[in-house]
């Protein structure tokens, strides 16, 4: 039976694309749960990292970057952002201090109306001049007078050790939401899919990475080895050819790099089979998006 002083709650990380939300989640968890690339819209899903201590559970929620959606997939992605505004015990707004665009007034007003504690995390202080950082601190103090503002670098870890202690102070008294040996809400196949998609984001240009979805059809675990078969879906035949590459070399590179990362993640040998199929205009299809897990 848990002590009456046990604390638990949801800390929802929001921000614009490329602010560093996934990097921060991984840093706070000490585990690579979310894929990270320099491309916008790398994160498509809402991912929970579950941080546990004897008398504490923090559910850290990574979300897609806030955008104006242009097609059905992006509409679904923004639904997860909407949910993160509604179920937060603490809201964590991550800001790229190198971003010269002003945070939209509509978004500022929406955040100010949410009746939970707000931490404003100013990220990437390792690549910005001190006077620019001070100006950003003043700017966000004016936006959110009641918020605590913390400058950090999620990439190199500067000041990130101050975040969890601050969150712990703000957590409500509540029993754990998940078993104490949990570290995420996602199944193994999700991490396989995301690892493969990360390699595609890193190695292909233009529209190709955004036209791709991954489905793992087989995940069979045996002693010392996991057998995995995954399908890479593209929207057009021409994209399928680019993914495969000349004599299959491009696909082989993706598979090799994904396998290495998955072996480190699962701590076992991995046999990874990759296949490429076409599902025409899946990003605009209500049925396809639902089948791919975008509710």
C-alpha positions as CSV (number, residue, x, y, z in Angstrom):
1,X,0.0,0.0,0.0
2,X,1.4,3.4,-1.0
3,X,2.1,6.1,1.6
4,X,-0.4,8.9,1.8
5,X,2.4,11.3,0.9
6,X,3.1,9.6,-2.5
7,X,3.1,12.2,-5.3
8,X,2.3,11.6,-8.9
9,X,1.3,13.7,-11.9
10,X,1.6,14.6,-15.6
11,X,4.2,17.0,-16.7
12,X,3.4,17.9,-20.3
13,X,6.1,19.3,-22.5
14,X,4.9,21.7,-25.2
15,X,6.5,24.0,-27.7
16,X,7.2,24.8,-31.3
17,X,8.9,22.3,-33.7
18,X,12.6,21.8,-33.1
19,X,12.6,23.5,-29.6
20,X,14.2,20.3,-28.2
21,X,11.3,18.6,-26.5
22,X,12.3,15.1,-27.3
23,X,16.0,15.8,-26.4
24,X,14.8,17.1,-23.0
25,X,12.6,14.1,-22.4
26,X,15.5,11.7,-23.1
27,X,17.8,13.8,-20.9
28,X,15.4,13.7,-17.9
29,X,14.6,10.0,-18.3
30,X,18.3,9.0,-18.9
31,X,17.0,6.8,-21.7
32,X,16.4,7.4,-25.4
33,X,12.6,7.1,-25.6
34,X,11.9,9.8,-28.3
35,X,13.7,10.0,-31.7
36,X,15.6,13.2,-32.3
37,X,16.6,14.9,-35.6
38,X,17.0,18.4,-36.8
39,X,14.0,18.1,-39.1
40,X,10.7,19.7,-38.0
41,X,7.8,17.4,-37.1
42,X,10.1,14.6,-36.1
43,X,7.7,13.7,-33.2
44,X,4.3,12.5,-34.5
45,X,2.9,10.9,-31.3
46,X,2.5,11.7,-27.7
47,X,5.1,9.7,-25.8
48,X,5.1,9.2,-22.0
49,X,8.4,8.8,-20.1
50,X,7.6,7.4,-16.6
51,X,10.1,8.6,-13.9
52,X,9.8,6.7,-10.6
53,X,11.1,7.0,-7.1
54,X,9.8,5.3,-3.9
55,X,7.4,8.1,-3.1
56,X,7.1,9.7,-6.5
57,X,6.0,9.1,-10.1
58,X,6.3,11.8,-12.8
59,X,4.8,11.1,-16.2
60,X,6.7,13.2,-18.7
61,X,4.7,13.7,-21.8
62,X,6.5,14.6,-25.1
63,X,4.2,16.1,-27.8
64,X,4.5,17.1,-31.5
65,X,5.6,20.6,-32.2
66,X,2.8,23.2,-32.3
67,X,1.9,24.0,-35.9
68,X,-1.0,25.2,-38.0
69,X,-2.1,21.8,-39.6
70,X,-2.2,21.5,-43.3
71,X,-3.5,18.0,-43.8
72,X,-5.2,15.2,-41.9
73,X,-2.0,13.7,-40.3
74,X,-1.1,17.1,-38.8
75,X,-4.6,17.5,-37.6
76,X,-4.3,14.3,-35.6
77,X,-0.9,15.3,-34.3
78,X,-2.4,18.6,-32.9
79,X,-5.0,16.6,-31.1
80,X,-2.3,15.2,-28.9
81,X,-1.1,18.7,-28.2
82,X,-4.7,19.7,-27.3
83,X,-4.9,16.8,-24.9
84,X,-1.7,17.9,-23.2
85,X,-3.2,21.2,-22.4
86,X,-6.2,19.5,-20.7
87,X,-4.6,16.8,-18.5
88,X,-1.5,18.5,-17.2
89,X,-0.6,18.8,-13.5
90,X,2.4,20.9,-14.6
91,X,2.9,22.5,-18.0
92,X,6.5,22.8,-19.3
93,X,6.8,25.3,-22.2
94,X,10.1,24.7,-24.1
95,X,11.5,27.6,-26.1
96,X,14.3,27.7,-28.5
97,X,16.2,30.9,-27.6
98,X,17.6,31.2,-31.1
99,X,14.0,31.4,-32.5
100,X,13.4,35.0,-33.6
101,X,9.7,34.6,-34.1
102,X,7.4,36.0,-31.4
103,X,5.3,33.4,-29.6
104,X,1.7,33.9,-31.0
105,X,-0.5,35.9,-28.7
106,X,-3.3,33.4,-29.1
107,X,-1.0,30.6,-27.8
108,X,0.2,32.9,-24.9
109,X,-3.3,33.6,-23.8
110,X,-4.3,29.9,-24.0
111,X,-1.3,28.9,-21.8
112,X,-2.0,31.7,-19.3
113,X,-5.6,30.4,-18.8
114,X,-4.5,26.9,-17.9
115,X,-4.8,26.6,-14.0
116,X,-1.7,24.6,-13.4
117,X,2.0,25.6,-12.6
118,X,4.0,26.7,-15.6
119,X,7.7,26.2,-16.1
120,X,9.2,28.1,-19.1
121,X,12.4,26.3,-20.2
122,X,14.6,28.4,-22.4
123,X,16.7,25.9,-24.4
124,X,19.9,26.0,-26.4
125,X,21.7,28.5,-24.2
126,X,25.0,26.9,-25.4
127,X,24.6,28.6,-28.8
128,X,23.3,32.0,-28.0
129,X,25.0,35.2,-26.8
130,X,24.4,36.3,-23.2
131,X,22.6,39.6,-24.1
132,X,20.1,37.7,-26.3
133,X,19.4,35.2,-23.5
134,X,18.7,38.0,-21.0
135,X,16.4,39.7,-23.5
136,X,14.5,36.3,-23.9
137,X,14.2,36.0,-20.1
138,X,12.7,39.5,-19.9
139,X,10.4,38.8,-22.8
140,X,9.0,35.6,-21.3
141,X,8.6,37.2,-17.9
142,X,6.3,39.7,-19.5
143,X,4.4,36.9,-21.3
144,X,4.0,34.7,-18.2
145,X,4.5,36.7,-15.0
146,X,3.7,33.8,-12.7
147,X,5.9,31.3,-14.4
148,X,9.3,30.1,-13.3
149,X,11.9,30.6,-16.0
150,X,14.9,28.3,-16.4
151,X,17.6,28.6,-19.1
152,X,19.1,25.3,-20.1
153,X,20.8,23.3,-22.8
154,X,19.0,20.0,-23.3
155,X,21.7,18.8,-25.7
156,X,24.7,19.1,-23.3
157,X,22.8,19.0,-20.0
158,X,23.5,22.5,-18.7
159,X,21.2,23.4,-15.9
160,X,18.9,20.4,-16.6
161,X,19.6,18.9,-13.2
162,X,17.5,21.7,-11.7
163,X,14.3,20.7,-13.6
164,X,13.3,17.4,-11.8
165,X,13.7,19.0,-8.3
166,X,11.4,21.8,-9.3
167,X,8.8,19.4,-10.8
168,X,8.9,17.3,-7.6
169,X,7.9,20.3,-5.6
170,X,4.9,20.9,-7.8
171,X,3.6,17.3,-8.0
172,X,0.2,16.7,-6.3
173,X,-0.2,13.9,-3.7
174,X,-1.6,11.0,-5.7
175,X,-1.0,7.2,-6.1
176,X,1.1,6.1,-9.0
177,X,-0.7,6.0,-12.3
178,X,1.5,3.2,-13.7
179,X,3.3,0.2,-12.2
180,X,6.5,1.3,-10.6
181,X,8.7,-0.8,-13.0
182,X,7.2,1.0,-16.1
183,X,9.3,3.6,-17.9
184,X,7.0,4.3,-20.8
185,X,3.4,3.8,-22.0
186,X,4.5,2.6,-25.5
187,X,4.9,-1.1,-26.6
188,X,8.1,-2.5,-28.0
189,X,6.9,-2.3,-31.6
190,X,6.4,1.5,-31.3
191,X,10.2,1.9,-30.5
192,X,11.1,-0.3,-33.5
193,X,8.9,1.8,-35.8
194,X,10.3,5.1,-34.4
195,X,13.9,3.9,-34.7
196,X,13.5,3.0,-38.4
197,X,11.7,6.3,-39.0
198,X,14.5,8.3,-37.3
199,X,17.0,6.7,-39.8
200,X,14.8,7.7,-42.7
201,X,14.5,11.3,-41.4
202,X,18.3,11.4,-41.2
203,X,19.1,9.9,-44.6
204,X,16.4,11.2,-47.0
205,X,15.6,14.7,-48.1
206,X,12.6,16.8,-49.0
207,X,9.2,15.1,-48.8
208,X,10.4,11.5,-48.4
209,X,10.6,11.3,-44.6
210,X,7.2,13.0,-44.1
211,X,5.5,10.6,-46.6
212,X,6.7,7.5,-44.6
213,X,5.0,5.4,-41.9
214,X,6.3,2.3,-40.3
215,X,4.4,-0.8,-39.2
216,X,6.1,-3.7,-37.5
217,X,4.3,-6.9,-38.5
218,X,6.5,-9.3,-36.5
219,X,8.2,-9.0,-33.1
220,X,9.2,-12.4,-31.9
221,X,11.5,-12.6,-28.9
222,X,13.6,-15.7,-28.2
223,X,16.5,-16.3,-25.9
224,X,19.3,-13.9,-26.9
225,X,17.6,-12.6,-30.1
226,X,14.6,-10.8,-31.4
227,X,13.2,-11.4,-34.9
228,X,11.6,-8.3,-36.3
229,X,9.8,-7.7,-39.7
230,X,8.8,-4.1,-40.4
231,X,7.1,-2.5,-43.4
232,X,7.9,1.0,-44.6
233,X,4.9,2.6,-46.3
234,X,5.2,5.4,-48.8
235,X,2.6,7.4,-50.7
236,X,3.9,6.8,-54.2
237,X,5.9,4.3,-56.3
238,X,8.6,6.9,-57.0
239,X,9.1,7.3,-53.2
240,X,9.4,3.5,-52.8
241,X,12.2,3.5,-55.4
242,X,14.1,6.3,-53.5
243,X,13.7,4.5,-50.2
244,X,15.1,1.3,-51.6
245,X,17.9,3.0,-53.6
246,X,20.3,1.6,-56.2
247,X,20.6,-2.2,-55.7
248,X,18.9,-1.7,-52.3
249,X,21.9,0.1,-50.8
250,X,19.8,3.0,-49.2
251,X,17.4,0.6,-47.5
252,X,20.3,-1.6,-46.3
253,X,21.9,1.4,-44.7
254,X,18.7,2.3,-42.8
255,X,18.3,-1.3,-41.7
256,X,21.9,-1.6,-40.4
257,X,21.8,1.6,-38.4
258,X,18.3,0.8,-37.0
259,X,19.4,-2.7,-36.0
260,X,22.5,-1.3,-34.1
261,X,20.3,1.1,-32.2
262,X,17.6,-1.5,-31.4
263,X,20.3,-3.9,-30.1
264,X,21.4,-1.2,-27.7
265,X,17.8,-0.4,-26.7
266,X,16.7,-4.0,-26.1
267,X,20.0,-5.5,-25.0
268,X,19.7,-8.4,-27.4
269,X,20.7,-9.4,-30.9
270,X,18.3,-8.2,-33.5
271,X,17.3,-9.8,-36.8
272,X,15.6,-7.0,-38.8
273,X,13.7,-7.5,-42.0
274,X,12.6,-4.3,-43.9
275,X,10.0,-4.2,-46.7
276,X,8.7,-1.2,-48.6
277,X,5.1,-0.9,-49.8
278,X,2.9,1.9,-51.3
279,X,-0.2,3.1,-49.6
280,X,-1.4,6.0,-51.8
281,X,-2.0,9.3,-50.0
282,X,-2.2,7.7,-46.6
283,X,-1.6,11.0,-44.8
284,X,-4.9,12.3,-46.1
285,X,-6.9,9.1,-45.4
286,X,-9.0,8.9,-42.3
287,X,-9.1,5.1,-42.4
288,X,-5.3,4.7,-43.0
289,X,-4.5,7.2,-40.2
290,X,-6.7,5.3,-37.8
291,X,-5.1,2.0,-38.8
292,X,-1.6,3.5,-38.2
293,X,-2.6,4.6,-34.7
294,X,-3.5,8.2,-35.3
295,X,-6.9,8.4,-33.6
